[in-house]
Amino acid sequence: MTIRFNVRALVLALTLGCAGALHAQTNEPVSPIPYPAAGDPAKIELGKKLFFDPRLSKSGFISCNSCHNLSTGGSDNLATSIGDKWQQGPINSPTVLNSSLNMAQFWDGRAGDLREQAGGPIANPMEMAFTHELAIALLASIPDYVDEFKQVYGTPEITIGEVTDAIAAFEEVLVTPDAPFDLWLKGDQTALSDQALAGYQLFKTSGCVACHNGPNLGGRSFQKMGLIEPYQTDNPAQGRSAVTGQDADRFSFKVPTLRNVELTYPYFHDGAVNTLTEAVDIMGRLQLGRHYSAEENAQIVAFLKSLTGKQPEIVLPILPPSSDETPRPTPFGP
Amino acid sequence: MTIRFNVRALVLALTLGCAGALHAQTNEPVSPIPYPAAGDPAKIELGKKLFFDPRLSKSGFISCNSCHNLSTGGSDNLATSIGDKWQQGPINSPTVLNSSLNMAQFWDGRAGDLREQAGGPIANPMEMAFTHELAIALLASIPDYVDEFKQVYGTPEITIGEVTDAIAAFEEVLVTPDAPFDLWLKGDQTALSDQALAGYQLFKTSGCVACHNGPNLGGRSFQKMGLIEPYQTDNPAQGRSAVTGQDADRFSFKVPTLRNVELTYPYFHDGAVNTLTEAVDIMGRLQLGRHYSAEENAQIVAFLKSLTGKQPEIVLPILPPSSDETPRPTPFGP
């Protein structure tokens, strides 16, 4: 038996040798999305429940997944999001997918990490319109949540730090490895079409990659929107200057990831642009002073579509029911 | 080998014999939830996508799952639902779980089956606020949907009949077998606590079971809400008379299922009651003229909680992206 298996392994090695071993692309400004770390399964499961739980909103209707919908690229595919009482959000919801690879969170980077970010929408009166105190009181009234928090954090008391820590732990596994482009980076020469490969070359040579680089093709710097020509928008967002107070940072935004960009329309911080074709055209002109031909544009779009990775397989959580003591949502109240 | 397995089977049979074989409860007015039929996997998968797709609403924000949330017992746990532009719905959203076992759909039974029901909310201006024509045009603009419909229905043209047929096929597998009470019905004497068993006896002897019977403990008849005493509510719903035009049917509603009732708070057609304790008390007084003691009430509540079945395990669908030609949602437009 041992001999037979050794012979098989030898045959396999020879076959692979003949077909050509995989030679990874080196010295590229983009690297593959790493597989998620194992993490703490109980914490991730708790974070998943919280991510999907609409009771963290005043209305009992809006959960993290409402605007970062894992069925639609971790975004809501709306120009700007819908918040409590149908309020129109000020800015386009960034995708939650691969967001752990960003240097900071929100378009203006006002949150340093996912933990800090996760507390924002819950208490934002335009979004989930709850408070951290009400969220904690609500969770503490649900026996199964109390048990789960105790199992994960070892204390009977639930804190907002634990809530955001668990949500962040779940979000950290929301990565999308093995996009066709990543398979190509890892050495699979058949993973990209000639058109997409030409698009990638153009993406590099014409300068897109100066900002959209690293594993997330973005998320590593703040850049001014409208470098060469100003960007025309009705959206009042000022970008990074809202955080730094520096006038020089006006209209500077965190460079968005291009991972799964085929799924995360509409584009730009104001969500004003519906198609990749239009987005590439605008980016070329405004950021690079370059007018891409129709053929060049199509090549870059083909490359961008090769960035759609394997979406996380999420089993919908079954949320623990409220108890008789749980405060009820007030979607229509003051 | 054959002999060895036969010996094992014999040992197993003897062991079961010693432990006492399962003797199913017979002649009970409630029967176990049947396991779902296999169905057509491709059609069910397509229906699942449609069920979760918010693009079937005008806003691009509301899907079937918004009000029939499979994380929360197939309901939204709101008194009345939130529709397009945060409109307040007229009535409590019934659970989608086990809804295929009902004789008709909606509280007033105006839809004969799930196919007929599924078309309602899409075109209801207070709910998803779309039209069937717009929904079809939208789906037809998404190449992956066109392929899936063609695979399932064999034609390149998408129709609203196919859309509702696929959604209904998905809903038909949303059943919740193996609740503790069902295990008891099947003969597992240890599945129910003494309290729950006493609650079931009281449920039968005091008359609840006259309306809440069959596999779904409801869904088989229309009954007047407030038989002995009138039910006080601000909700203007008239119930069955809206369908029949008969004054005798005023305030007559489809008897709701009690399956998973622990998860589907708040209760009654107006969603005015938050706890099972209160619901049992009101039902006893208004429908049966009976004032349950605190102990009796707790017994019935324990029985009702034994009706929570195995929730369907749903892998969140990944929705096919819109194309450049797909009409965009208008959440804030006229």
Chai-1 contact restraints between the chains, C-beta under 6 A:
chainA,res_idxA,chainB,res_idxB,connection_type,confidence,min_distance_angstrom,max_distance_angstrom,comment,restraint_id
A,F52,B,S71,contact,1.0,0.0,6.0,A-B,restraint_1
A,G60,B,L78,contact,1.0,0.0,6.0,A-B,restraint_2
A,F61,B,I82,contact,1.0,0.0,6.0,A-B,restraint_3
A,L70,B,L316,contact,1.0,0.0,6.0,A-B,restraint_4
A,S71,B,F52,contact,1.0,0.0,6.0,A-B,restraint_5
A,S71,B,L316,contact,1.0,0.0,6.0,A-B,restraint_6
A,S71,B,P317,contact,1.0,0.0,6.0,A-B,restraint_7
A,S71,B,L319,contact,1.0,0.0,6.0,A-B,restraint_8
A,T72,B,L319,contact,1.0,0.0,6.0,A-B,restraint_9
A,L78,B,G60,contact,1.0,0.0,6.0,A-B,restraint_10
A,I82,B,F61,contact,1.0,0.0,6.0,A-B,restraint_11
A,I82,B,P331,contact,1.0,0.0,6.0,A-B,restraint_12
A,K85,B,W86,contact,1.0,0.0,6.0,A-B,restraint_13
A,W86,B,K85,contact,1.0,0.0,6.0,A-B,restraint_14
A,W86,B,W86,contact,1.0,0.0,6.0,A-B,restraint_15
A,Q88,B,F332,contact,1.0,0.0,6.0,A-B,restraint_16
A,E262,B,P321,contact,1.0,0.0,6.0,A-B,restraint_17
A,L263,B,P321,contact,1.0,0.0,6.0,A-B,restraint_18
A,N274,B,R328,contact,1.0,0.0,6.0,A-B,restraint_19
A,T275,B,D324,contact,1.0,0.0,6.0,A-B,restraint_20
A,Q311,B,I318,contact,1.0,0.0,6.0,A-B,restraint_21
A,E313,B,V315,contact,1.0,0.0,6.0,A-B,restraint_22
A,I314,B,L316,contact,1.0,0.0,6.0,A-B,restraint_23
A,V315,B,E313,contact,1.0,0.0,6.0,A-B,restraint_24
A,V315,B,V315,contact,1.0,0.0,6.0,A-B,restraint_25
A,L316,B,L70,contact,1.0,0.0,6.0,A-B,restraint_26
A,L316,B,S71,contact,1.0,0.0,6.0,A-B,restraint_27
A,L316,B,I314,contact,1.0,0.0,6.0,A-B,restraint_28
A,L316,B,L316,contact,1.0,0.0,6.0,A-B,restraint_29
A,P317,B,S71,contact,1.0,0.0,6.0,A-B,restraint_30
A,I318,B,Q311,contact,1.0,0.0,6.0,A-B,restraint_31
A,L319,B,S71,contact,1.0,0.0,6.0,A-B,restraint_32
A,L319,B,T72,contact,1.0,0.0,6.0,A-B,restraint_33
A,P321,B,E262,contact,1.0,0.0,6.0,A-B,restraint_34
A,P321,B,L263,contact,1.0,0.0,6.0,A-B,restraint_35
A,D324,B,T275,contact,1.0,0.0,6.0,A-B,restraint_36
A,R328,B,N274,contact,1.0,0.0,6.0,A-B,restraint_37
A,P331,B,I82,contact,1.0,0.0,6.0,A-B,restraint_38
A,F332,B,Q88,contact,1.0,0.0,6.0,A-B,restraint_39
